[in-house]
């Protein structure tokens, strides 16, 4: 339709990217590419890197050097007989993400003994379907109403879900044992001080099925001697095969000669880039798309919003803020996400799905106008708010808006009534407690200590949406508001200023 395939070169490897003039990037770039026959050089005005990161394996643990077992990475696994025959073998998995979860189920069906080594716990385990028979995809829970719920009251919703599962568990899960295993593993994660909003997700229940087949979870590996694997709890396992499910790392060899500082910043921590996209020194001339990962949600919607933003920059419809402002936002984001994901600080691509989409939408000026949408079509507005958070919602307004998306949004299937009701209940209770906090300063101070927020002074040209700027408003319960609360926010801001001006006093607390 758009002639994209005519512009794609297959069987080509990018060797190097050089600036035509190191002091003036407006002079464009020279890209060295090699096909199956020869190497050639081409010149471009802009470069967008969208290679992804699932290519170069992460470094193997140190103990692997002293291990004589056969070791492969999860990316090399094809089936239980390729590249290695795992039938009747002792197999050790290292890591507990989606790859480990899915592969371990296959292997546990044919292997003699299976162990899975975890440094702490798995991510929050979410089944792909809440019910295979009812066909309710779990991404229906990734809704605006879910992400608008006060983060510090997640346990209330969790408690409500448990009650619903006990009453209607046979309808929600095809096998109650899977729900029992999921609950036990997730409760272990909660007991460690984490909650569904500040850890990555293992979006596959296969690990629970593997446990049912006999797989055993073990602590982190301490060291290895030959085929003997010693765990930190003192246990020993004779492993014939070790499968490393340790992920990948950012590797950009084609940038190392032409852009050493850019390459170093991106490879060490992609949060050194503005919204994981743009280096302050190089602007929109050379950018990244797809170097971002949500804990819950998916990469394509986030990448689409990045692509739209970069397209607007290149076309001249939008302009980047100054270098100073970009660097300040980068530093604020680092602080924010180190607090949101305290256990996963090394996973620098992690971003909050709803919050990131709203940030990008704010910069593109394409947030849904819920007031107008509710007036025009209340049922559609309800589905947009309570249905899965999909990127089509950001085509209602702004650049390249497409009114026809209304039809697809109207066809969106809602989550089960019990889930929507639970989310609405927690949302109402959460904001009721927020309002009550203004009458009880000591409680207000307690909420503030639980806050995960960025600096309240950051608001550069719409870079950060106002929903995460005001410590004194909805955000200090850790809530990225995903609907237009501007009128309510102005009221809260006014009340906050009254507190700061000491108009309300009660003893030593203001």
Secondary structure, 3 states (H helix, E strand, C coil): CCCCHHHCCCCCEEEEEEECCCCCHHHCEEEEEECCCCEEEEEECCEEECCCCCCEECCCCHHHHHECCEEEEHHHCCECCECCCCCCCEEEEECCCHHHHHHHHHHHCCCCEEEEECCCCCCEECCCECCCCCCCEHHHHCEHHHHCCCHHHHHHHHHHHHHHHHHHHHHHCCCHHHHHHHHHHHHHHHHCCCCCCCCCEECCCHHHHHHHCCCEEECCEEEEEECEEEECCCCEEECCEEEECCCEECCCHHHCCCCHHHHHHHHHCHHHCECCCECCCCHHHEEECCCCEECCCCHHHHHHHHHHHHHHHHHCCCCCCCHHHHHHHHHHHHHHHHHHCCCCCCCCCEECHHHHHHHHHHHHCCCCCHHHHHHHCHHHHHHHHHCECCHHHHHCCCCCCCCCHHHHHHCCCCCCHHHHHHHHHHHHHHHHHHHHHCCCHHHHHHHHHCCCCCCCCCCCCCCCCHHHCCCCCHHHHCCCCCCCCHHHHHHHHHHHHHHHCCCCCECCEC
